[in-house]
Amino acid sequence: MTPYLFGPAFSTLVRSVRLHALEQGLELPCGLAPAGQAIAWRSEVHLALHPFGQVPVLFDGELRIFETLAICRHLDRRLSPERDGNPEQDAWSSALLTTVDSRLVRHYLLRVAGP
């Protein structure tokens, strides 16, 4: 089964994952309707896939992986199974670096408790 990348083709993060996949010889389809089922932007279904309502999200069989870094590392492991790792841990590590830090620390804490 070919993995599917949830996110619009114009997204720079979606393009980054697709380029990473192409470098490995994997054509990765993308869009907002995995398995032909449209998912509304920031709907409950979308938020269940990505806790911050962002893209990309990779559908790979039963796996659902969010965050660009986690997806790329999963694709690497998919083609080289001897590599170990945990896609869920990668996703949350990436989310903490990109989203939580930006939203909580820089846009809230620094304004409230900053100089």
PyMOL commands that set and color helices and strands:
alter all, ss='L'
color gray80, all
select helices_A, chain A and resi 12-23+34-36+44-49+68-79+87-113
alter helices_A, ss='H'
color red, helices_A
select strands_A, chain A and resi 4-6+30-31+57-60+63-66
alter strands_A, ss='S'
color yellow, strands_A
deselect
rebuild
show_as cartoon
